[in-house]
Amino acid sequence: MEDGDVSERPGTANDMMSRLRRPAGRLRDMPIWSKLGLIMIVPTLATIIVGTTGLIDHIGEASNAERARTLAALTRSSGDLVNHLQNERAYAVMMLAAKNDFGREQALRLYEKE
């Protein structure tokens, strides 16, 4: 080290440092468009993942809304059927309970009007 001799790095440390510098050296030598492409990979993948997740959620919500609409229509139809059957039963009771033809005819007209 005397007389202007330059010291050398130890062999193992030199090998380790060269391994660590390889990726950075390769990145340093790449053109700018390649570096920008590498930088944009993570945000692009994140956008795709978040967008896909949101789309799947919206598809599920649309399916649930369609199912609710179908059930509401079915409930309305079944309510109309029950109402009609109750009116039919009431008119049948009126016809059976009528003591004369006028009462029966009136109950029959109400039934046919229904």
Biopython code that builds the backbone (N, CA, C, O; Angstrom):
import numpy as np
from Bio.PDB.StructureBuilder import StructureBuilder

atoms = [
    (1, "MET", "N", (0.806, -1.170, 0.000)),
    (1, "MET", "CA", (0.000, 0.000, 0.000)),
    (1, "MET", "C", (0.859, 1.246, 0.000)),
    (1, "MET", "O", (0.411, 2.364, -0.254)),
    (2, "GLU", "N", (2.043, 1.001, 0.282)),
    (2, "GLU", "CA", (2.953, 2.141, 0.232)),
    (2, "GLU", "C", (3.432, 2.336, -1.192)),
    (2, "GLU", "O", (3.236, 1.464, -2.039)),
    (3, "ASP", "N", (4.012, 3.383, -1.444)),
    (3, "ASP", "CA", (4.564, 3.723, -2.743)),
    (3, "ASP", "C", (3.491, 3.832, -3.819)),
    (3, "ASP", "O", (3.775, 3.564, -4.987)),
    (4, "GLY", "N", (2.269, 4.217, -3.464)),
    (4, "GLY", "CA", (1.231, 4.472, -4.452)),
    (4, "GLY", "C", (0.542, 3.235, -4.982)),
    (4, "GLY", "O", (-0.156, 3.305, -5.994)),
    (5, "ASP", "N", (0.722, 2.103, -4.323)),
    (5, "ASP", "CA", (0.025, 0.902, -4.766)),
    (5, "ASP", "C", (-1.474, 1.039, -4.475)),
    (5, "ASP", "O", (-1.878, 1.557, -3.434)),
    (6, "VAL", "N", (-2.271, 0.568, -5.406)),
    (6, "VAL", "CA", (-3.735, 0.610, -5.220)),
    (6, "VAL", "C", (-4.165, -0.722, -4.641)),
    (6, "VAL", "O", (-3.780, -1.782, -5.135)),
    (7, "SER", "N", (-4.958, -0.661, -3.602)),
    (7, "SER", "CA", (-5.425, -1.903, -2.994)),
    (7, "SER", "C", (-6.543, -2.505, -3.844)),
    (7, "SER", "O", (-7.279, -1.795, -4.529)),
    (8, "GLU", "N", (-6.649, -3.801, -3.783)),
    (8, "GLU", "CA", (-7.699, -4.501, -4.525)),
    (8, "GLU", "C", (-8.812, -4.890, -3.567)),
    (8, "GLU", "O", (-8.594, -5.078, -2.370)),
    (9, "ARG", "N", (-9.990, -5.005, -4.114)),
    (9, "ARG", "CA", (-11.133, -5.444, -3.305)),
    (9, "ARG", "C", (-11.025, -6.944, -3.073)),
    (9, "ARG", "O", (-10.463, -7.663, -3.898)),
    (10, "PRO", "N", (-11.547, -7.404, -1.981)),
    (10, "PRO", "CA", (-11.516, -8.852, -1.756)),
    (10, "PRO", "C", (-12.340, -9.577, -2.821)),
    (10, "PRO", "O", (-13.287, -9.003, -3.357)),
    (11, "GLY", "N", (-12.004, -10.797, -3.128)),
    (11, "GLY", "CA", (-12.669, -11.554, -4.194)),
    (11, "GLY", "C", (-14.139, -11.828, -3.913)),
    (11, "GLY", "O", (-14.962, -11.691, -4.818)),
    (12, "THR", "N", (-14.490, -12.202, -2.715)),
    (12, "THR", "CA", (-15.875, -12.529, -2.420)),
    (12, "THR", "C", (-16.756, -11.286, -2.457)),
    (12, "THR", "O", (-17.880, -11.341, -2.955)),
    (13, "ALA", "N", (-16.274, -10.194, -1.949)),
    (13, "ALA", "CA", (-17.069, -8.972, -1.970)),
    (13, "ALA", "C", (-17.234, -8.493, -3.404)),
    (13, "ALA", "O", (-18.297, -7.993, -3.772)),
    (14, "ASN", "N", (-16.200, -8.639, -4.212)),
    (14, "ASN", "CA", (-16.280, -8.225, -5.606)),
    (14, "ASN", "C", (-17.327, -9.044, -6.347)),
    (14, "ASN", "O", (-18.097, -8.500, -7.138)),
    (15, "ASP", "N", (-17.360, -10.357, -6.093)),
    (15, "ASP", "CA", (-18.360, -11.207, -6.739)),
    (15, "ASP", "C", (-19.772, -10.808, -6.298)),
    (15, "ASP", "O", (-20.690, -10.759, -7.117)),
    (16, "MET", "N", (-19.937, -10.529, -5.023)),
    (16, "MET", "CA", (-21.256, -10.157, -4.507)),
    (16, "MET", "C", (-21.712, -8.826, -5.078)),
    (16, "MET", "O", (-22.877, -8.678, -5.447)),
    (17, "MET", "N", (-20.818, -7.868, -5.155)),
    (17, "MET", "CA", (-21.175, -6.554, -5.681)),
    (17, "MET", "C", (-21.496, -6.643, -7.175)),
    (17, "MET", "O", (-22.394, -5.956, -7.662)),
    (18, "SER", "N", (-20.773, -7.474, -7.884)),
    (18, "SER", "CA", (-21.046, -7.581, -9.318)),
    (18, "SER", "C", (-22.411, -8.215, -9.553)),
    (18, "SER", "O", (-23.095, -7.858, -10.513)),
    (19, "ARG", "N", (-22.814, -9.135, -8.708)),
    (19, "ARG", "CA", (-24.144, -9.737, -8.820)),
    (19, "ARG", "C", (-25.230, -8.704, -8.560)),
    (19, "ARG", "O", (-26.254, -8.682, -9.243)),
    (20, "LEU", "N", (-25.004, -7.859, -7.578)),
    (20, "LEU", "CA", (-25.992, -6.831, -7.269)),
    (20, "LEU", "C", (-26.044, -5.753, -8.340)),
    (20, "LEU", "O", (-27.097, -5.158, -8.568)),
    (21, "ARG", "N", (-24.960, -5.504, -8.976)),
    (21, "ARG", "CA", (-24.922, -4.447, -9.984)),
    (21, "ARG", "C", (-25.437, -4.897, -11.339)),
    (21, "ARG", "O", (-25.769, -4.062, -12.180)),
    (22, "ARG", "N", (-25.509, -6.197, -11.564)),
    (22, "ARG", "CA", (-25.935, -6.682, -12.874)),
    (22, "ARG", "C", (-27.319, -6.175, -13.271)),
    (22, "ARG", "O", (-27.459, -5.598, -14.349)),
    (23, "PRO", "N", (-28.358, -6.369, -12.436)),
    (23, "PRO", "CA", (-29.678, -5.868, -12.856)),
    (23, "PRO", "C", (-29.685, -4.349, -13.041)),
    (23, "PRO", "O", (-30.281, -3.842, -13.991)),
    (24, "ALA", "N", (-29.032, -3.633, -12.148)),
    (24, "ALA", "CA", (-28.990, -2.178, -12.284)),
    (24, "ALA", "C", (-28.203, -1.784, -13.520)),
    (24, "ALA", "O", (-28.564, -0.824, -14.201)),
    (25, "GLY", "N", (-27.141, -2.504, -13.819)),
    (25, "GLY", "CA", (-26.354, -2.215, -15.015)),
    (25, "GLY", "C", (-27.151, -2.470, -16.279)),
    (25, "GLY", "O", (-27.076, -1.700, -17.237)),
    (26, "ARG", "N", (-27.915, -3.554, -16.279)),
    (26, "ARG", "CA", (-28.755, -3.846, -17.438)),
    (26, "ARG", "C", (-29.830, -2.784, -17.602)),
    (26, "ARG", "O", (-30.118, -2.345, -18.716)),
    (27, "LEU", "N", (-30.415, -2.379, -16.498)),
    (27, "LEU", "CA", (-31.443, -1.350, -16.550)),
    (27, "LEU", "C", (-30.859, -0.027, -17.016)),
    (27, "LEU", "O", (-31.504, 0.716, -17.755)),
    (28, "ARG", "N", (-29.677, 0.257, -16.597)),
    (28, "ARG", "CA", (-29.018, 1.495, -16.985)),
    (28, "ARG", "C", (-28.730, 1.524, -18.485)),
    (28, "ARG", "O", (-28.754, 2.586, -19.106)),
    (29, "ASP", "N", (-28.458, 0.353, -19.062)),
    (29, "ASP", "CA", (-28.125, 0.283, -20.478)),
    (29, "ASP", "C", (-29.346, 0.218, -21.394)),
    (29, "ASP", "O", (-29.209, 0.335, -22.611)),
    (30, "MET", "N", (-30.539, 0.033, -20.823)),
    (30, "MET", "CA", (-31.753, -0.092, -21.645)),
    (30, "MET", "C", (-32.183, 1.269, -22.195)),
    (30, "MET", "O", (-31.903, 2.302, -21.588)),
    (31, "PRO", "N", (-32.862, 1.269, -23.341)),
    (31, "PRO", "CA", (-33.383, 2.537, -23.874)),
    (31, "PRO", "C", (-34.509, 3.070, -22.984)),
    (31, "PRO", "O", (-35.102, 2.318, -22.211)),
    (32, "ILE", "N", (-34.795, 4.350, -23.094)),
    (32, "ILE", "CA", (-35.776, 4.991, -22.223)),
    (32, "ILE", "C", (-37.168, 4.406, -22.393)),
    (32, "ILE", "O", (-37.897, 4.283, -21.409)),
    (33, "TRP", "N", (-37.564, 4.038, -23.614)),
    (33, "TRP", "CA", (-38.904, 3.490, -23.819)),
    (33, "TRP", "C", (-39.066, 2.159, -23.094)),
    (33, "TRP", "O", (-40.160, 1.841, -22.627)),
    (34, "SER", "N", (-37.999, 1.382, -22.994)),
    (34, "SER", "CA", (-38.060, 0.128, -22.241)),
    (34, "SER", "C", (-38.195, 0.399, -20.748)),
    (34, "SER", "O", (-38.936, -0.298, -20.055)),
    (35, "LYS", "N", (-37.494, 1.394, -20.258)),
    (35, "LYS", "CA", (-37.593, 1.748, -18.840)),
    (35, "LYS", "C", (-38.998, 2.241, -18.507)),
    (35, "LYS", "O", (-39.559, 1.883, -17.472)),
    (36, "LEU", "N", (-39.561, 3.064, -19.389)),
    (36, "LEU", "CA", (-40.921, 3.554, -19.152)),
    (36, "LEU", "C", (-41.925, 2.406, -19.183)),
    (36, "LEU", "O", (-42.881, 2.381, -18.407)),
    (37, "GLY", "N", (-41.699, 1.464, -20.084)),
    (37, "GLY", "CA", (-42.574, 0.295, -20.147)),
    (37, "GLY", "C", (-42.533, -0.510, -18.859)),
    (37, "GLY", "O", (-43.573, -0.957, -18.375)),
    (38, "LEU", "N", (-41.356, -0.699, -18.304)),
    (38, "LEU", "CA", (-41.226, -1.422, -17.038)),
    (38, "LEU", "C", (-41.898, -0.668, -15.893)),
    (38, "LEU", "O", (-42.520, -1.275, -15.020)),
    (39, "ILE", "N", (-41.767, 0.658, -15.903)),
    (39, "ILE", "CA", (-42.390, 1.457, -14.847)),
    (39, "ILE", "C", (-43.907, 1.373, -14.921)),
    (39, "ILE", "O", (-44.573, 1.403, -13.886)),
    (40, "MET", "N", (-44.468, 1.267, -16.124)),
    (40, "MET", "CA", (-45.927, 1.276, -16.299)),
    (40, "MET", "C", (-46.577, -0.085, -16.090)),
    (40, "MET", "O", (-47.805, -0.175, -16.083)),
    (41, "ILE", "N", (-45.798, -1.141, -15.920)),
    (41, "ILE", "CA", (-46.380, -2.477, -15.746)),
    (41, "ILE", "C", (-47.221, -2.555, -14.483)),
    (41, "ILE", "O", (-48.352, -3.038, -14.536)),
    (42, "VAL", "N", (-46.711, -2.102, -13.364)),
    (42, "VAL", "CA", (-47.432, -2.222, -12.087)),
    (42, "VAL", "C", (-48.742, -1.433, -12.087)),
    (42, "VAL", "O", (-49.771, -2.001, -11.722)),
    (43, "PRO", "N", (-48.762, -0.147, -12.479)),
    (43, "PRO", "CA", (-50.048, 0.557, -12.489)),
    (43, "PRO", "C", (-51.050, -0.041, -13.478)),
    (43, "PRO", "O", (-52.254, -0.054, -13.221)),
    (44, "THR", "N", (-50.547, -0.532, -14.601)),
    (44, "THR", "CA", (-51.446, -1.137, -15.581)),
    (44, "THR", "C", (-52.072, -2.409, -15.031)),
    (44, "THR", "O", (-53.279, -2.615, -15.161)),
    (45, "LEU", "N", (-51.264, -3.259, -14.419)),
    (45, "LEU", "CA", (-51.803, -4.480, -13.812)),
    (45, "LEU", "C", (-52.784, -4.155, -12.687)),
    (45, "LEU", "O", (-53.814, -4.815, -12.559)),
    (46, "ALA", "N", (-52.476, -3.150, -11.876)),
    (46, "ALA", "CA", (-53.380, -2.763, -10.787)),
    (46, "ALA", "C", (-54.708, -2.260, -11.350)),
    (46, "ALA", "O", (-55.768, -2.581, -10.814)),
    (47, "THR", "N", (-54.659, -1.482, -12.415)),
    (47, "THR", "CA", (-55.884, -0.979, -13.039)),
    (47, "THR", "C", (-56.720, -2.119, -13.589)),
    (47, "THR", "O", (-57.941, -2.129, -13.431)),
    (48, "ILE", "N", (-56.083, -3.063, -14.222)),
    (48, "ILE", "CA", (-56.806, -4.212, -14.772)),
    (48, "ILE", "C", (-57.452, -5.027, -13.661)),
    (48, "ILE", "O", (-58.605, -5.440, -13.790)),
    (49, "ILE", "N", (-56.735, -5.261, -12.582)),
    (49, "ILE", "CA", (-57.277, -6.062, -11.477)),
    (49, "ILE", "C", (-58.445, -5.349, -10.814)),
    (49, "ILE", "O", (-59.485, -5.961, -10.569)),
    (50, "VAL", "N", (-58.287, -4.064, -10.522)),
    (50, "VAL", "CA", (-59.368, -3.315, -9.871)),
    (50, "VAL", "C", (-60.578, -3.204, -10.795)),
    (50, "VAL", "O", (-61.714, -3.341, -10.343)),
    (51, "GLY", "N", (-60.345, -2.959, -12.077)),
    (51, "GLY", "CA", (-61.452, -2.863, -13.032)),
    (51, "GLY", "C", (-62.204, -4.171, -13.167)),
    (51, "GLY", "O", (-63.434, -4.178, -13.220)),
    (52, "THR", "N", (-61.482, -5.274, -13.223)),
    (52, "THR", "CA", (-62.126, -6.584, -13.331)),
    (52, "THR", "C", (-62.946, -6.889, -12.086)),
    (52, "THR", "O", (-64.061, -7.402, -12.183)),
    (53, "THR", "N", (-62.402, -6.578, -10.931)),
    (53, "THR", "CA", (-63.127, -6.806, -9.680)),
    (53, "THR", "C", (-64.408, -5.975, -9.636)),
    (53, "THR", "O", (-65.462, -6.479, -9.248)),
    (54, "GLY", "N", (-64.319, -4.714, -10.030)),
    (54, "GLY", "CA", (-65.510, -3.857, -10.054)),
    (54, "GLY", "C", (-66.540, -4.348, -11.044)),
    (54, "GLY", "O", (-67.737, -4.304, -10.762)),
    (55, "LEU", "N", (-66.096, -4.816, -12.205)),
    (55, "LEU", "CA", (-67.016, -5.332, -13.214)),
    (55, "LEU", "C", (-67.736, -6.572, -12.708)),
    (55, "LEU", "O", (-68.940, -6.720, -12.921)),
    (56, "ILE", "N", (-67.021, -7.451, -12.049)),
    (56, "ILE", "CA", (-67.643, -8.659, -11.503)),
    (56, "ILE", "C", (-68.679, -8.285, -10.442)),
    (56, "ILE", "O", (-69.753, -8.886, -10.396)),
    (57, "ASP", "N", (-68.376, -7.309, -9.594)),
    (57, "ASP", "CA", (-69.339, -6.853, -8.582)),
    (57, "ASP", "C", (-70.589, -6.288, -9.229)),
    (57, "ASP", "O", (-71.699, -6.569, -8.777)),
    (58, "HIS", "N", (-70.429, -5.491, -10.287)),
    (58, "HIS", "CA", (-71.586, -4.905, -10.962)),
    (58, "HIS", "C", (-72.427, -5.976, -11.657)),
    (58, "HIS", "O", (-73.653, -5.869, -11.694)),
    (59, "ILE", "N", (-71.797, -6.983, -12.195)),
    (59, "ILE", "CA", (-72.541, -8.077, -12.816)),
    (59, "ILE", "C", (-73.359, -8.803, -11.754)),
    (59, "ILE", "O", (-74.511, -9.161, -11.996)),
    (60, "GLY", "N", (-72.772, -9.022, -10.580)),
    (60, "GLY", "CA", (-73.505, -9.660, -9.482)),
    (60, "GLY", "C", (-74.682, -8.818, -9.013)),
    (60, "GLY", "O", (-75.758, -9.348, -8.737)),
    (61, "GLU", "N", (-74.478, -7.501, -8.922)),
    (61, "GLU", "CA", (-75.568, -6.611, -8.511)),
    (61, "GLU", "C", (-76.687, -6.603, -9.550)),
    (61, "GLU", "O", (-77.864, -6.581, -9.188)),
    (62, "ALA", "N", (-76.341, -6.620, -10.817)),
    (62, "ALA", "CA", (-77.352, -6.651, -11.875)),
    (62, "ALA", "C", (-78.147, -7.947, -11.815)),
    (62, "ALA", "O", (-79.362, -7.946, -12.012)),
    (63, "SER", "N", (-77.468, -9.040, -11.545)),
    (63, "SER", "CA", (-78.151, -10.326, -11.426)),
    (63, "SER", "C", (-79.111, -10.320, -10.240)),
    (63, "SER", "O", (-80.232, -10.818, -10.345)),
    (64, "ASN", "N", (-78.680, -9.763, -9.118)),
    (64, "ASN", "CA", (-79.552, -9.676, -7.945)),
    (64, "ASN", "C", (-80.755, -8.778, -8.210)),
    (64, "ASN", "O", (-81.861, -9.078, -7.761)),
    (65, "ALA", "N", (-80.550, -7.682, -8.931)),
    (65, "ALA", "CA", (-81.662, -6.782, -9.259)),
    (65, "ALA", "C", (-82.671, -7.475, -10.170)),
    (65, "ALA", "O", (-83.880, -7.322, -9.995)),
    (66, "GLU", "N", (-82.179, -8.228, -11.131)),
    (66, "GLU", "CA", (-83.078, -8.961, -12.034)),
    (66, "GLU", "C", (-83.865, -10.018, -11.264)),
    (66, "GLU", "O", (-85.053, -10.214, -11.518)),
    (67, "ARG", "N", (-83.219, -10.690, -10.337)),
    (67, "ARG", "CA", (-83.896, -11.694, -9.517)),
    (67, "ARG", "C", (-84.979, -11.036, -8.651)),
    (67, "ARG", "O", (-86.069, -11.588, -8.501)),
    (68, "ALA", "N", (-84.686, -9.872, -8.088)),
    (68, "ALA", "CA", (-85.669, -9.156, -7.273)),
    (68, "ALA", "C", (-86.853, -8.703, -8.124)),
    (68, "ALA", "O", (-87.998, -8.763, -7.677)),
    (69, "ARG", "N", (-86.577, -8.246, -9.362)),
    (69, "ARG", "CA", (-87.656, -7.832, -10.253)),
    (69, "ARG", "C", (-88.563, -9.009, -10.590)),
    (69, "ARG", "O", (-89.786, -8.873, -10.595)),
    (70, "THR", "N", (-87.971, -10.156, -10.867)),
    (70, "THR", "CA", (-88.748, -11.350, -11.190)),
    (70, "THR", "C", (-89.603, -11.787, -10.000)),
    (70, "THR", "O", (-90.769, -12.145, -10.164)),
    (71, "LEU", "N", (-89.015, -11.755, -8.803)),
    (71, "LEU", "CA", (-89.774, -12.143, -7.612)),
    (71, "LEU", "C", (-90.912, -11.166, -7.316)),
    (71, "LEU", "O", (-91.981, -11.578, -6.864)),
    (72, "ALA", "N", (-90.688, -9.875, -7.568)),
    (72, "ALA", "CA", (-91.753, -8.887, -7.351)),
    (72, "ALA", "C", (-92.910, -9.130, -8.315)),
    (72, "ALA", "O", (-94.073, -9.036, -7.924)),
    (73, "ALA", "N", (-92.597, -9.442, -9.572)),
    (73, "ALA", "CA", (-93.659, -9.736, -10.545)),
    (73, "ALA", "C", (-94.411, -11.004, -10.163)),
    (73, "ALA", "O", (-95.633, -11.065, -10.304)),
    (74, "LEU", "N", (-93.703, -12.003, -9.689)),
    (74, "LEU", "CA", (-94.347, -13.243, -9.256)),
    (74, "LEU", "C", (-95.243, -12.994, -8.054)),
    (74, "LEU", "O", (-96.347, -13.534, -7.983)),
    (75, "THR", "N", (-94.782, -12.186, -7.110)),
    (75, "THR", "CA", (-95.579, -11.867, -5.928)),
    (75, "THR", "C", (-96.847, -11.124, -6.317)),
    (75, "THR", "O", (-97.920, -11.394, -5.777)),
    (76, "ARG", "N", (-96.728, -10.198, -7.244)),
    (76, "ARG", "CA", (-97.895, -9.443, -7.705)),
    (76, "ARG", "C", (-98.907, -10.380, -8.367)),
    (76, "ARG", "O", (-100.108, -10.289, -8.108)),
    (77, "SER", "N", (-98.417, -11.275, -9.219)),
    (77, "SER", "CA", (-99.312, -12.222, -9.900)),
    (77, "SER", "C", (-100.005, -13.146, -8.910)),
    (77, "SER", "O", (-101.201, -13.412, -9.036)),
    (78, "SER", "N", (-99.259, -13.635, -7.928)),
    (78, "SER", "CA", (-99.868, -14.532, -6.936)),
    (78, "SER", "C", (-100.882, -13.779, -6.083)),
    (78, "SER", "O", (-101.905, -14.347, -5.702)),
    (79, "GLY", "N", (-100.617, -12.512, -5.777)),
    (79, "GLY", "CA", (-101.594, -11.701, -5.026)),
    (79, "GLY", "C", (-102.871, -11.487, -5.816)),
    (79, "GLY", "O", (-103.969, -11.546, -5.262)),
    (80, "ASP", "N", (-102.724, -11.235, -7.138)),
    (80, "ASP", "CA", (-103.909, -11.087, -7.998)),
    (80, "ASP", "C", (-104.720, -12.378, -8.041)),
    (80, "ASP", "O", (-105.951, -12.348, -8.018)),
    (81, "LEU", "N", (-104.023, -13.509, -8.103)),
    (81, "LEU", "CA", (-104.708, -14.802, -8.126)),
    (81, "LEU", "C", (-105.472, -15.041, -6.832)),
    (81, "LEU", "O", (-106.622, -15.480, -6.866)),
    (82, "VAL", "N", (-104.856, -14.762, -5.705)),
    (82, "VAL", "CA", (-105.524, -14.946, -4.405)),
    (82, "VAL", "C", (-106.751, -14.043, -4.310)),
    (82, "VAL", "O", (-107.801, -14.477, -3.838)),
    (83, "ASN", "N", (-106.628, -12.799, -4.751)),
    (83, "ASN", "CA", (-107.754, -11.865, -4.721)),
    (83, "ASN", "C", (-108.901, -12.375, -5.588)),
    (83, "ASN", "O", (-110.061, -12.329, -5.181)),
    (84, "HIS", "N", (-108.571, -12.861, -6.786)),
    (84, "HIS", "CA", (-109.597, -13.392, -7.684)),
    (84, "HIS", "C", (-110.281, -14.614, -7.080)),
    (84, "HIS", "O", (-111.503, -14.737, -7.163)),
    (85, "LEU", "N", (-109.523, -15.510, -6.481)),
    (85, "LEU", "CA", (-110.113, -16.706, -5.870)),
    (85, "LEU", "C", (-111.016, -16.351, -4.684)),
    (85, "LEU", "O", (-112.059, -16.975, -4.487)),
    (86, "GLN", "N", (-110.622, -15.363, -3.908)),
    (86, "GLN", "CA", (-111.471, -14.945, -2.785)),
    (86, "GLN", "C", (-112.778, -14.335, -3.282)),
    (86, "GLN", "O", (-113.835, -14.591, -2.705)),
    (87, "ASN", "N", (-112.722, -13.530, -4.347)),
    (87, "ASN", "CA", (-113.950, -12.964, -4.916)),
    (87, "ASN", "C", (-114.843, -14.059, -5.486)),
    (87, "ASN", "O", (-116.062, -14.015, -5.325)),
    (88, "GLU", "N", (-114.245, -15.033, -6.148)),
    (88, "GLU", "CA", (-115.020, -16.140, -6.705)),
    (88, "GLU", "C", (-115.728, -16.913, -5.601)),
    (88, "GLU", "O", (-116.894, -17.284, -5.735)),
    (89, "ARG", "N", (-115.010, -17.150, -4.511)),
    (89, "ARG", "CA", (-115.628, -17.858, -3.382)),
    (89, "ARG", "C", (-116.774, -17.044, -2.786)),
    (89, "ARG", "O", (-117.822, -17.594, -2.448)),
    (90, "ALA", "N", (-116.571, -15.734, -2.660)),
    (90, "ALA", "CA", (-117.623, -14.876, -2.104)),
    (90, "ALA", "C", (-118.858, -14.881, -3.000)),
    (90, "ALA", "O", (-119.980, -14.926, -2.494)),
    (91, "TYR", "N", (-118.675, -14.835, -4.336)),
    (91, "TYR", "CA", (-119.822, -14.853, -5.241)),
    (91, "TYR", "C", (-120.518, -16.212, -5.212)),
    (91, "TYR", "O", (-121.741, -16.283, -5.334)),
    (92, "ALA", "N", (-119.752, -17.286, -5.051)),
    (92, "ALA", "CA", (-120.369, -18.619, -4.939)),
    (92, "ALA", "C", (-121.212, -18.709, -3.682)),
    (92, "ALA", "O", (-122.303, -19.278, -3.702)),
    (93, "VAL", "N", (-120.712, -18.151, -2.586)),
    (93, "VAL", "CA", (-121.491, -18.149, -1.337)),
    (93, "VAL", "C", (-122.747, -17.308, -1.522)),
    (93, "VAL", "O", (-123.816, -17.678, -1.034)),
    (94, "MET", "N", (-122.631, -16.174, -2.224)),
    (94, "MET", "CA", (-123.803, -15.324, -2.465)),
    (94, "MET", "C", (-124.841, -16.066, -3.308)),
    (94, "MET", "O", (-126.040, -15.953, -3.057)),
    (95, "MET", "N", (-124.376, -16.831, -4.317)),
    (95, "MET", "CA", (-125.312, -17.582, -5.162)),
    (95, "MET", "C", (-126.001, -18.685, -4.372)),
    (95, "MET", "O", (-127.201, -18.907, -4.532)),
    (96, "LEU", "N", (-125.256, -19.372, -3.527)),
    (96, "LEU", "CA", (-125.834, -20.463, -2.739)),
    (96, "LEU", "C", (-126.749, -19.942, -1.639)),
    (96, "LEU", "O", (-127.716, -20.600, -1.256)),
    (97, "ALA", "N", (-126.431, -18.753, -1.137)),
    (97, "ALA", "CA", (-127.238, -18.210, -0.040)),
    (97, "ALA", "C", (-128.469, -17.454, -0.544)),
    (97, "ALA", "O", (-129.355, -17.130, 0.247)),
    (98, "ALA", "N", (-128.536, -17.170, -1.837)),
    (98, "ALA", "CA", (-129.680, -16.410, -2.371)),
    (98, "ALA", "C", (-130.960, -17.244, -2.247)),
    (98, "ALA", "O", (-130.960, -18.446, -2.510)),
    (99, "LYS", "N", (-132.045, -16.585, -1.843)),
    (99, "LYS", "CA", (-133.312, -17.293, -1.622)),
    (99, "LYS", "C", (-134.205, -17.248, -2.857)),
    (99, "LYS", "O", (-135.195, -17.976, -2.936)),
    (100, "ASN", "N", (-133.865, -16.405, -3.811)),
    (100, "ASN", "CA", (-134.697, -16.333, -5.013)),
    (100, "ASN", "C", (-133.801, -16.201, -6.246)),
    (100, "ASN", "O", (-132.583, -16.067, -6.136)),
    (101, "ASP", "N", (-134.434, -16.243, -7.421)),
    (101, "ASP", "CA", (-133.690, -16.173, -8.677)),
    (101, "ASP", "C", (-133.032, -14.812, -8.875)),
    (101, "ASP", "O", (-131.955, -14.729, -9.467)),
    (102, "PHE", "N", (-133.662, -13.750, -8.390)),
    (102, "PHE", "CA", (-133.088, -12.416, -8.549)),
    (102, "PHE", "C", (-131.727, -12.322, -7.830)),
    (102, "PHE", "O", (-130.782, -11.760, -8.384)),
    (103, "GLY", "N", (-131.621, -12.848, -6.643)),
    (103, "GLY", "CA", (-130.372, -12.836, -5.882)),
    (103, "GLY", "C", (-129.294, -13.652, -6.570)),
    (103, "GLY", "O", (-128.127, -13.262, -6.599)),
    (104, "ARG", "N", (-129.706, -14.820, -7.139)),
    (104, "ARG", "CA", (-128.743, -15.663, -7.860)),
    (104, "ARG", "C", (-128.246, -14.956, -9.127)),
    (104, "ARG", "O", (-127.055, -14.999, -9.434)),
    (105, "GLU", "N", (-129.135, -14.323, -9.841)),
    (105, "GLU", "CA", (-128.750, -13.627, -11.066)),
    (105, "GLU", "C", (-127.826, -12.440, -10.767)),
    (105, "GLU", "O", (-126.874, -12.173, -11.501)),
    (106, "GLN", "N", (-128.127, -11.752, -9.693)),
    (106, "GLN", "CA", (-127.258, -10.624, -9.310)),
    (106, "GLN", "C", (-125.854, -11.109, -8.946)),
    (106, "GLN", "O", (-124.867, -10.493, -9.347)),
    (107, "ALA", "N", (-125.755, -12.210, -8.185)),
    (107, "ALA", "CA", (-124.452, -12.783, -7.822)),
    (107, "ALA", "C", (-123.720, -13.290, -9.069)),
    (107, "ALA", "O", (-122.499, -13.162, -9.166)),
    (108, "LEU", "N", (-124.455, -13.860, -10.015)),
    (108, "LEU", "CA", (-123.862, -14.358, -11.256)),
    (108, "LEU", "C", (-123.310, -13.205, -12.089)),
    (108, "LEU", "O", (-122.227, -13.319, -12.663)),
    (109, "ARG", "N", (-124.057, -12.082, -12.161)),
    (109, "ARG", "CA", (-123.577, -10.905, -12.901)),
    (109, "ARG", "C", (-122.279, -10.358, -12.264)),
    (109, "ARG", "O", (-121.333, -10.005, -12.969)),
    (110, "LEU", "N", (-122.255, -10.296, -10.941)),
    (110, "LEU", "CA", (-121.038, -9.816, -10.257)),
    (110, "LEU", "C", (-119.849, -10.733, -10.527)),
    (110, "LEU", "O", (-118.717, -10.279, -10.694)),
    (111, "TYR", "N", (-120.138, -12.051, -10.565)),
    (111, "TYR", "CA", (-119.068, -13.011, -10.830)),
    (111, "TYR", "C", (-118.543, -12.842, -12.264)),
    (111, "TYR", "O", (-117.332, -12.846, -12.484)),
    (112, "GLU", "N", (-119.448, -12.695, -13.231)),
    (112, "GLU", "CA", (-119.036, -12.557, -14.619)),
    (112, "GLU", "C", (-118.316, -11.228, -14.852)),
    (112, "GLU", "O", (-117.450, -11.133, -15.722)),
    (113, "LYS", "N", (-118.670, -10.219, -14.085)),
    (113, "LYS", "CA", (-118.012, -8.917, -14.172)),
    (113, "LYS", "C", (-116.566, -8.991, -13.669)),
    (113, "LYS", "O", (-115.680, -8.266, -14.123)),
    (114, "GLU", "N", (-116.377, -9.880, -12.736)),
    (114, "GLU", "CA", (-115.033, -10.068, -12.152)),
    (114, "GLU", "C", (-114.126, -10.619, -13.218)),
    (114, "GLU", "O", (-112.946, -10.859, -12.961)),
]
sb = StructureBuilder()
sb.init_structure("model")
sb.init_model(0)
sb.init_chain("A")
sb.init_seg("    ")
for serial, (resi, resn, name, xyz) in enumerate(atoms, 1):
    if name == "N":
        sb.init_residue(resn, " ", resi, " ")
    sb.init_atom(name, np.array(xyz, "f"), 0.0, 1.0, " ", f" {name:<3s}", serial, name[0])
structure = sb.get_structure()
